Amino acid sequence: MGLVLLLARWVTGGSLGLAWGLHAGWIFAIALSDTLNFTQPVPTAPTWLAGRPDQPLTGLAALMLLLLTGAGLWGYAQWVTSSLG
């Protein structure tokens, strides 16, 4: 997560705004998901795939969303770089 936030800061030229926004959004999504019980534990799913109960950041789904965010930031940085010159 720290690397993605560092990438967000690099993409914006050192500004903390995007990194703060991403972090706040992730924390809000985790709290909302936990409060409204969006996810239900599946007892037959392997721990590496579904994660540990009551720990939303453990598991393959959370890692994939984090990598998708990083890939989006990297793609945005490449697009901005190519459009500038």
C-alpha positions as CSV (number, residue, x, y, z in Angstrom):
1,M,0.0,0.0,0.0
2,G,2.9,2.3,0.8
3,L,4.4,1.8,-2.6
4,V,1.1,2.7,-4.3
5,L,0.9,5.9,-2.2
6,L,4.5,6.7,-3.1
7,L,3.6,6.2,-6.7
8,A,0.7,8.6,-6.3
9,R,3.0,11.2,-4.9
10,W,5.5,10.7,-7.7
11,V,2.7,11.0,-10.4
12,T,1.6,14.3,-9.0
13,G,5.1,15.8,-8.8
14,G,5.4,15.5,-5.0
15,S,2.0,16.7,-4.0
16,L,0.4,14.7,-1.2
17,G,-3.2,15.4,-2.3
18,L,-3.8,12.3,-4.4
19,A,-2.0,10.0,-1.8
20,W,-4.1,11.4,1.0
21,G,-7.2,11.0,-1.1
22,L,-6.4,7.4,-2.0
23,H,-5.6,6.5,1.6
24,A,-8.8,8.2,2.9
25,G,-10.9,6.5,0.3
26,W,-9.4,3.1,1.2
27,I,-10.0,3.6,4.9
28,F,-13.6,4.8,4.2
29,A,-14.3,1.8,2.0
30,I,-12.9,-0.7,4.6
31,A,-14.9,1.0,7.4
32,L,-18.1,1.0,5.2
33,S,-17.6,-2.6,4.1
34,D,-17.1,-3.7,7.7
35,T,-20.0,-1.6,9.1
36,L,-22.6,-2.7,6.5
37,N,-21.3,-6.3,6.3
38,F,-20.8,-6.2,2.5
39,T,-18.6,-9.2,2.6
40,Q,-19.4,-12.4,4.3
41,P,-16.8,-15.0,5.2
42,V,-16.9,-18.2,3.1
43,P,-15.7,-21.1,5.3
44,T,-14.8,-23.3,2.3
45,A,-12.6,-20.6,0.6
46,P,-8.8,-20.9,1.1
47,T,-7.4,-18.2,3.3
48,W,-4.9,-17.0,0.7
49,L,-7.8,-16.2,-1.6
50,A,-10.6,-14.9,0.6
51,G,-8.4,-13.5,3.4
52,R,-8.8,-13.9,7.2
53,P,-12.1,-13.2,8.8
54,D,-12.5,-9.6,10.0
55,Q,-9.3,-8.6,8.2
56,P,-10.3,-7.1,4.8
57,L,-6.8,-6.5,3.6
58,T,-5.7,-10.1,3.7
59,G,-6.4,-12.1,0.6
60,L,-5.9,-12.1,-3.2
61,A,-8.9,-9.8,-3.9
62,A,-7.5,-6.9,-1.8
63,L,-4.0,-7.4,-3.4
64,M,-5.5,-7.3,-6.9
65,L,-7.4,-4.1,-6.2
66,L,-4.2,-2.5,-4.9
67,L,-2.3,-3.6,-7.9
68,L,-5.0,-2.3,-10.2
69,T,-4.8,1.1,-8.5
70,G,-1.0,1.1,-9.0
71,A,-1.4,0.1,-12.6
72,G,-3.9,2.9,-13.1
73,L,-1.5,5.4,-11.6
74,W,1.4,4.2,-13.7
75,G,-0.8,4.4,-16.8
76,Y,-1.8,7.9,-15.9
77,A,1.8,8.9,-15.4
78,Q,2.7,7.5,-18.8
79,W,-0.2,9.3,-20.5
80,V,0.7,12.6,-18.9
81,T,4.4,12.2,-19.8
82,S,3.6,11.4,-23.5
83,S,1.0,14.2,-23.8
84,L,3.5,16.8,-22.5
85,G,6.1,16.2,-24.9
